[in-house]
C-alpha cells in the first residue's frame, strides 16, 4: 500500500498503519480482500477490497458493496493483473448479496479511469457508470471563525446519543448511499467518542450535527508531491501546508446531518470544529460532499484545498439498468469509511 502513489495535483499515499485489516473495518460489516501475487517471488503486486455495508438507497436500507483499495504495482501494470483480479472479484459481485456496488476514482488518475471505464473492455470488468464529482476539501483553520448568534453550538454529551442517532437517521434517508447508523454503531466505532459530535441547536432543538473523527491511529496520509497549480499554492502558503514526504493526521468531518440543508447551520458547525482544530495538534480536517450538495456553499467561507474524485456505480448489467436502481437524491459518501 505504501508503494502506490495516487496521482493528482497533490500526489498522496494512503497509509494504513499499524494494521491494514484493522484499518478497513470502518468500510462495512464484512470485508473481502483480494491480493494478486507473482508466481516467482510470491510478492503482492495488487490488492482490491469489496466491503459490504448497510446504506440507504432510495430511502430504503439495503446491503451495498463498496469497491476500494484497488492498487496495482507499476511494475506489473502491463500484465493482466487487473483482468485476473476482476475475474475473481466478479464471483463476489455476482453473488446476489449486494443491491449495487459503488466506488471512487481520483479525478487525476487517468490510467485507472481509462482501464475501468473503457466502453469496449471485456466482460470481466464491470460497467462503470459516472455518478458525479466528489469534492474532498482539506479545510485549514487559519483564522478564528464566528458561529453566529442564531444557533447554540456545543459538543454532545453521552446521554444525547439516542436523539443524535435518530436525527442523523432521518436525514440519512434523504441522501443516496448514506451509511445506515444506529446508536450501537456510534458506540462501537474505532477511536470515536460521543463527545466528538458537535450539535447546533435552534430554540433548544437539534438543527444540525457533525463529528470530527480523528482516524490517525489507524489511517494516515503521506504527501508525496505537489503538481501544477498546487506547487504555486505551496509556495504561497508554505507554512500552512504539509511538506512533501510528510505524514499528516487523518481527521474527517463525518455524520453530517443538517435540517433542510441549511448552509447557515452547516457553517456554524464548520466554524465550531475549525476553532477546535486550532487548539489541537491537527492541521486540517477533511469534508467530502457531492458536487450537487447545497452544503458546499458553506465551505466558501473557509480556507481550503479541494481534492476531486469521481463517484461510480459499478456492476455487470447494462448502463441503463444500473442507473435505474437509484433515484435523483443527492449522493452522500462518508469519506471516513473509504
N, C-alpha and C positions, 0 to 999 in steps of 0.2 A: 504493500500500500504506500509505503514511504518513498518508493522509487518512481511513482507515477505522478506527473505534473499535470494539473488541469489547466488548459490554456485559456487565454483571455487577456483583457487589459491588465488584470492582476493575475499572474500565474500563482496558483495555490496548490499546496499539498494537504490533503485531508488526512490527518493523523488520528489513529485510534489506539492511543496508549492508555493504560498498560496492557489491555486485553481486547483484541478485535471482537471476540464473540460477546463479551460483556457490553461493548460499546454499541452493538447493533440491536440490543434488546429493546431500545426505545422505538424501533421501527414497527413492531407489531407483536402479536401473541405467539407467532411461530415464524422462525427464520429458516429458510432452506438455502444453504450456502454451496455454491459450485466452485470448484477450483480446477484449472487446467494445468497440467504438468508436462514437462518434456519427458520423452521416453528415456533419454540417455542419463541426465543428471537428476531426474525426479525433482526438478526445480519448478516452483509455481510461477507460471507466466501469465495467468489470467484468473480473474475472480468475477463472480456475479452472485447477487442475493435476491431471492424472492421472499418478501416479507408479507405475511398475511395479517391483516388488521381489520378492525371494525370501523367503518366510516359511513357517513350519511351520503347516500346517492338519491337525488330527487326527494330528499326529506325522509328517506327510509334507511334504517341501519342495515348495512349489508357487509358481507365479507368481501374485501377487495385485496388485490395484490399490488404491492409496490416493488418495482424492479430497481435495485440500487447497487452501488458499489461495483459497477462494471469497470474493470481495469484490465488492460492488456499491455503487457510489456512491449516497448518499442522494438525489441529485438525479434519479435515473432509476429508483428502486425502484417507481414506479407504472407503469412501462412493462413490456414483455415481455422485458426483458433476461435474466431468469432462464430463461424458457422457451426463448428463442432459443439461449442458452448451452448448455442441456441437450440441445437438438436436435443441436448439434454434438458434445457430449460423448457422446451416445447412440451415435454412429457408432464412437467409440473403445471404449466399454464393451461393445459387442456384437461386437467383432472376434474373440472367441474366445481371446484371449491370456491373460486372467486367469481363474482359477478362481472368484474372488469379488472384490468391492470393499468397502472399508470407509472410514468417515470419522468425524469427531468434530464435535459442535456444542456450543458453550458453553452450559451449563445456563441461563444468564440471557438467552440470545439468543432471545427468544420469536418474533421476526419470522422468523428463519431456520427455527426448528422448525415454525412454522405453515405456512410456504411449502413446506417439503420433506417433511413427514410427514403432510400433509393426505390423508386416505384417498380423497377423491373427485377428486383432481387428475387432469389429463390424462396420457396415457401417455408424454408426453415426459419427465417427471421420474420417476426410478426409485422403486421402493418402498424406503422406509427402515425397517429392522427394528431396534427398540431392543435393544441387546445389553448394557445395564447402564451404570452410572455409573463414570466415570474420576475419580479424586481426585488432582489435582496439588497436592502440598504444597510450599510455599515454606518451607524449613527454615532458621531463623536460629540461628547458633552463639553464643547469648548466654552460655553457660556452658561451661566445660571438662567434657567428658564422659569417663567411665571406660569403657574397652574390656573391663574384667573380666580375670580371671586364667585363665579357661578356654581362651581362644584366643590364638594369636600373630597379630597383625595388622601388616602392613607393606606398603609399595609393592612392586610386581612389578619384576623385572629382565628385561632384554631376552631373555635366554636361556629364560625361562619361557613365552614366548608360545604355544608349541605345546601345553603342558599346560593353560594357561588356556583356549585356544580349544576344546580337547576338552571341558573341564569345562563351559564355557558351552553347548556344543552338546548335551551330554547332557541338561541341564536345560531347554534351549530347546524340546525336543520335548514337554515336559510342559505347555507353555503354548500357547494359541491365538493366532495372529497374530505370534508371536515371529519377528523377522527371522533369516534364516539367515546366520551369520557364519563366516568361515574365518580362518585365520592371515593370509592376504593382505588380507582385509577390514580387519582391525585395523591392519595395517601401512600402509594407504593412506587412512585416514580423515583428513579435513582438520583440522588443529590438534589432533590427538590423538597421544599418545605412549604407548608400552607401560608406562612407569612411572607413568602416570595410573591404572593398575589398582591397586586395594587388595585384598589377599588375606588371608583369615582361614584359619588353619591349626589343625588339631587333631591332636596326636600326629604332627606333621610332614607331614600330608596336607592338601590343599586342602579346606576345608569351605564356603567362600563367596567370591564375587568380586563386585566392583562397581567402577565407574570414574567419576571426576568429569571430564566432558567440558566444557571451557570453550569455548563457541562465540561468545564476544563478538566475535571477529574477523570474523564474517560474519552473526551474528544478534543482535538486541538487543530489549529490552522497554522501552516507554515507559509509565509510569504516568500515565494521563490524569486519573483522578478516583476518589475513594473514595465509595462509596454505602452507605446503610443501616447495618448493624452495623459495617461496615469503617470508617466515619467515626469511630465510637466507639473502635475498636481503634487507629486512627491517633492519636487524642488521648492514649490511654493509653500507647502505645509509640512515641511520636513519633520519638525519636532512633534507633530501630532500623528504622523503616520509611521507604522512599523518599518523597520529596516528590512532590506532583502536578507533572507536567511533567518529572520526572527520568528520564533514560535509565539503565537499570540493566543490569549484565552478565547474560549468559545462560549459566548453568552448570547442567548436567543430570547427575543420577546415572543412569548408563547401564550396560547389560550386566549386569544384576542376576541372579545365579545363586546360590542358597542350598540346601545339602544338606537334603533332607527339609522344605523350607520352614520351617526352624527360626528362630524370631524372635530367639533369643539370639545366633545367628550374625549375623543381619542387623543387630541392634542394635550389635554390636561393629564392624561395617563402618561403620555410620552415625556412630558415636562417633568413629572414627578420622578420617573425612572431615570431620566437623564441627570437630574440633580443627585439622585442616589449614586449613580456611577461616578460622579465627580469626587465622592468621598471614599471610593473603593479602589482596589488595585486594578480594576478593569479599565480599559481604554476606549471601549466602544461596546455597542450591542447591535445585534442583527435583527432586522424586521423584514419579513418576506410577505409581500402582497401581490396578488394578481394584477395585471395592468388595468383591468376593468373595475377594480375595487375602489369605491369612492373614498375610502380611508386614506388613500395615497395623498390626498390633498393636504392632510395634516402634516405630512413629512416635509413639506416645502419650507417649514419654519426652522428646520434643524440641519446643522452641518452634517453632510453625509456623502458617502460614495456608494454608487449603485452597481451591483454585480448581476448581470442578466442571464437568465436561463429560459429554456422552453419547456412547457408542460405538454406531455404527450399521453394520449391513450394508446395502449399497445395490445393488440390481440390478433387472432388469426382469421377473423371474419373480414368481410369487405368493409371498406371505409364507411359507407352509409349505415351499415348495421351497427358499427361501433359508435358512431355519433348518435344514433337513435337511442342509445341506452341512457343518455343523460339529457336533462332539460337545460334551460338557459340560466340557472342560478350561477352566481359568481363563485368561481373556484377559490378554495382556501387550502393551501398546503402548509402544514405545520413544519416549519423549517427545522425545528429541533428533532424531528423524527425522521429526517432524511439521512 
